[in-house]
Amino acid sequence: MIALRSRPSKFFWLVLTVVTVGFTAFVVVRNLVHVWKIKRSLSQLGEQRRAYLEQIEADSALIEQLRYDDYLEEYARERFRMQRDGERVFLFEE
């Protein structure tokens, strides 16, 4: 007749404890790495947001200035090298 044990041995509990602790450590470390990546991504997105807001402010100021014909003409001449009919323009590059 085969003898059945009624209680698990100490070795079983030791192995079960080690496996449980190992699995828990694996999950915690994986989550910490995930959190670190998300924080880094949020930081980069915040920097991009600030850069875009600065660009929006600069563009808004330019649009406001371009509402006036004098500045619009100056901007077109400097930026796009436009000229009036019959006008000669000399470009000096340094």
N, C-alpha and C positions, 0 to 999 in steps of 0.2 A: 504494500500500500504506500502511496505517495503522501509525504507529509506536506501540508500546506502551511505556509507562514501566515500568521494573522496580522503582523505588523511589518511595514517596510523597514529595511535596514538603515543604519546610519549613513552608509555609502550612498544610498538612493537619495536621501535628503540633502546630502552634501552636493551631489551632482545636480539635483533640482535647484538648489540655492545658487550655485555657480551659473547655471544656464539662465536663471531668472535675472540675476544681477548683470550678467553679460548682455542679455537682450535689452534690459532697461538702459544700461550705459550706451548701447548702440543707438537706441531711439533718442535718447537725450542729446547725444553728440550730433546726431543727424539733424535734429531740430535746431540746435544752436548754430550749426553751419547755415541752415536755411534762414534763420533770423538774421545772421550776419550779412548774408547776401542781400536780403531784402533791405536792411538798413543802408548798405552801400548803394543800392539802386535808388533808394529814396533820396540819399544825399546827392547823387548825380542829377536826379530829376529836379531837385531844388535849385542846383546851380544852373541848370538849363532854363528853369523858370525865371530866375533872376536875370539871366542874359536876355531872354525874350522880352521881359518887361522893360529892360533898359532900351532895347531896340525899338520897342513900341513907342516909348517916350520920345526917342530921337526922331522917329518917323512922323510922329504926331506934330512935333515942333516944325519939322520940314514942311509938312502939309500946310500948317498954319502960315508959314512964311510964303509958300508958293501961291497963296491966295492973292498976293499983291503982285501986280504986273511988273513992277520994277525988279523985284527979286526973281520973278519967274524968268524974265529976259536974261538976267545975270546968270542964273542957274543953267539955262539952256546954252548960253554961250560957253560957260566954263566946262560944263559936264559933257555936252554933246557936240561942242565945237560948231554951233550953229551961227549963222550970220545973216544980215539983212541983204536984200537984193542990191547989187551994185557996190557992195562993201568989200574991201579987201582986208583980210586978216592975216597977220604974221604971227607965227608961233615960235617962241623962243624956249627951247628946252634946256634945262641946266643939267 
